Amino acid sequence: GALDTTPFDAGHDRKVDFSEGGPGVDIYTAGYAIMSATSNTNTFVAEGYSDAPYYLNEDFKQANLSGTSMASPNVCGYCAVVLEVNPGASPEELKQFILNNAQDQLHSTGLNDDFGAPSFD
């Protein structure tokens, strides 16, 4: 899942409103306003989007993008680092390593029906 840039309070992260939640989502990471490259033909129009060419390749533009599509590369990069140290890890071992070393800081009301609420205010 994707986290918002604004924490819920001093000790808890806030799930961004467009991100899924619930028992099928085990890992949350930054996924809002991530600077990324995008196609020159992209018609995305939102705050932070820029028509400036991406500095490494003028065939792309640079933009602040949001979504689980921006969160998943963070998890993949973390997985790559873990696999570099332990290249024989199975997918299940890798997932378990991430879960065992994650911090439980996502705000929750403790209810089993608040999965869609971004801030749980």
FIMI-193548 format. One line per field, with one value per residue (C-alpha): residue number from 1; residue in three letters; x, y, z. Coordinates in steps of 0.001 Angstrom, whole numbers. Layout:
// FIMI-193548
num <- c(NUM  ...);
residuo <- c(ALA  ...);
east <- c(X  ...);
north <- c(Y  ...);
up <- c(Z  ...);
***
This chain:
// FIMI-193548
num <- c(1  2  3  4  5  6  7  8  9  10  11  12  13  14  15  16  17  18  19  20  21  22  23  24  25  26  27  28  29  30  31  32  33  34  35  36  37  38  39  40  41  42  43  44  45  46  47  48  49  50  51  52  53  54  55  56  57  58  59  60  61  62  63  64  65  66  67  68  69  70  71  72  73  74  75  76  77  78  79  80  81  82  83  84  85  86  87  88  89  90  91  92  93  94  95  96  97  98  99  100  101  102  103  104  105  106  107  108  109  110  111  112  113  114  115  116  117  118  119  120  121);
residuo <- c(GLY  ALA  LEU  ASP  THR  THR  PRO  PHE  ASP  ALA  GLY  HIS  ASP  ARG  LYS  VAL  ASP  PHE  SER  GLU  GLY  GLY  PRO  GLY  VAL  ASP  ILE  TYR  THR  ALA  GLY  TYR  ALA  ILE  MET  SER  ALA  THR  SER  ASN  THR  ASN  THR  PHE  VAL  ALA  GLU  GLY  TYR  SER  ASP  ALA  PRO  TYR  TYR  LEU  ASN  GLU  ASP  PHE  LYS  GLN  ALA  ASN  LEU  SER  GLY  THR  SER  MET  ALA  SER  PRO  ASN  VAL  CYS  GLY  TYR  CYS  ALA  VAL  VAL  LEU  GLU  VAL  ASN  PRO  GLY  ALA  SER  PRO  GLU  GLU  LEU  LYS  GLN  PHE  ILE  LEU  ASN  ASN  ALA  GLN  ASP  GLN  LEU  HIS  SER  THR  GLY  LEU  ASN  ASP  ASP  PHE  GLY  ALA  PRO  SER  PHE  ASP);
east <- c(0  978  1596  676  3317  1468  1684  -1444  350  3886  4081  1863  1914  -1220  -2424  -3082  -6757  -6349  -4441  -6037  -5978  -7102  -5805  -4382  -2016  995  3454  3060  5724  6058  3791  2600  4302  7265  9486  9659  10139  7112  6446  6302  2883  1485  -1580  -1393  -2416  -2088  -246  3485  3393  5944  6453  10181  12251  13729  17346  18804  16717  14779  12417  10722  9226  9708  6750  5556  3438  1355  21  894  2833  5185  5225  6075  9532  10503  9680  11402  14559  14543  14092  17060  19296  18148  18651  22145  23056  21016  20679  19189  16142  12799  9960  8273  11530  12012  8471  8853  12161  10495  7543  9811  11865  9047  7851  4205  3440  322  -2547  -5481  -8665  -8383  -11689  -11841  -13957  -11911  -9714  -10868  -10411  -7241  -6829  -9115  -9911);
north <- c(0  3641  6082  9761  12440  13720  11470  10793  11746  11631  7833  6632  6864  7649  5493  7719  7836  6057  3085  -235  -1629  -4630  -8084  -8549  -5575  -6476  -3705  75  2475  5935  6226  9835  12655  10521  12221  9977  9923  9669  9467  12588  11396  11113  13339  13232  16635  17026  19134  18590  17413  19211  19578  19884  17171  14550  15578  12147  11492  14114  11413  11543  14150  14460  14502  13949  10828  9031  5528  2014  2062  4472  2494  -894  133  1038  -2479  -3998  -2004  -3174  -6765  -6378  -5272  -8185  -10650  -9306  -10410  -13630  -14636  -18040  -16654  -17913  -15456  -16509  -16100  -12660  -11584  -12928  -11059  -7801  -8352  -9328  -6153  -3700  -1167  -1326  2378  2581  4172  1838  2052  -1659  -2305  -4904  -2732  488  -629  2086  5023  6975  8807  7127  10524);
up <- c(0  -319  2522  2524  3083  6158  9220  11279  14482  15885  15884  13059  9277  7303  4404  1389  410  -2961  -1545  -773  2745  4688  5371  1852  2127  4248  3421  3129  1874  323  -2703  -2801  -4744  -5841  -8418  -11458  -15203  -17474  -21198  -23354  -24545  -21011  -20582  -16791  -15418  -11669  -9164  -9510  -13110  -15215  -18953  -18360  -19991  -17696  -17198  -18081  -21190  -23120  -24441  -21026  -18725  -14998  -12612  -9081  -9436  -6833  -6482  -5548  -8830  -7093  -3812  -5288  -6604  -3031  -1885  -4934  -4232  -621  -1843  -4198  -1322  856  -2007  -2620  902  759  -2917  -2109  -281  -1538  -2217  1037  3016  1487  2383  5915  6319  5288  7617  10528  10108  9358  11882  12894  12603  10432  12323  12874  14885  15588  13841  11125  8808  8526  5622  3235  5609  4803  8081  10593  12184);
***
